[in-house]
């Protein structure tokens, strides 16, 4: 799936994450901000990258501002931002393979 526009999902509340996606041309450019980056940075990165791969996103600029979100929350925020960037707002295939 192509990221067609800039979109955001999530909040900056505790136990959430704010994910912003923008069109890109040089693969996935991922930026993560988190107060727990030293403890969970690798896991946050892996979760975001796996979700983008499952959605078949090849090129995008992705920014994650993590406030202690669980993996399921990170996945939902990434999916939500990617769907919004494509104008998909109904019949969302949450957690399903999109190809």
N, C-alpha and C positions, 0 to 999 in steps of 0.2 A: 504494500500500500504506500502510496506517495503522500508525503506531508505537503499539502497544497497551500496552507496559510498558517499564520501564527495563531496558536490556541493554548489555553491554559485550563488546568483542572486541579482542584484541591484548594486548601486554605493554609494559612500559617498558624493554625491552632495547634495546640499540643496533641501529639499522637497522629498527626496528619502530615501530608507532604503537598507541596505545590509544584506541579510539573508544567513546564512550558515547552512547547515544540514549535520549531520554525523550519521552513524549507532549508535544505542544505545541498551542497554539491560535492562534498568530500567525505563521504561515509557518515558515520555517526560521530558527532562531536558532543561529548557528554561532560557537563559540568555539574558537580555535586557540592552542595553546601549543607553541612550537618554538624551539630554539636557532638555527635557520636561517630564522627568520621573515622577516628582512630580505631574504634572497636568494631564498627559495622560497615565501613566504607566499601570493602570488597564485596560484601553481601548485597548492599544497596546497588552497586554497579552491576553485579551479576543479575539481579532481579530485573532491573531496568533493561539491560541488554537482551535478556531472554525474552522479555515481553515484546520488545521491538522486533526481534528476530521472528517470533511467532506471528506478529502482524505483518511481516515481510517489509518492514521499513528499512530501506537501504541507505538513504541520505537524509539527515536531519540534524539540526542543532537542538539539543535537549538540555534543559536546565532543571535540576531537582533541588528544591529547598526542603530538606527533611527536618521534621520536628518530632522524630521518634515513631514514624509510621511503621506498621507491620508490613510484611511482604505482600499480603493480600491488598492492602491499601495502596501500596506503591504500584502494583499491577493495575488496579482499577484506575488510578490517576493517570498512568501512562496511556492506557486504553482510551480513557475519556478524552484526553488531550488530542490523541491521534484521530479519533473519530470526529471530534469537533473541527479539527483542521481540514477535514474533508466534507464538512457540512452534514455529516451523518448524525441525525438526532432522534430517529425513530427506529424501532425494531433492532436495537443494538445487540450484536452477538457477543455479549459479555463472556469473556473467558474461553470463547470458542476459537477454533482455527479459522483464520481468514486467508484465503488464497485466491 
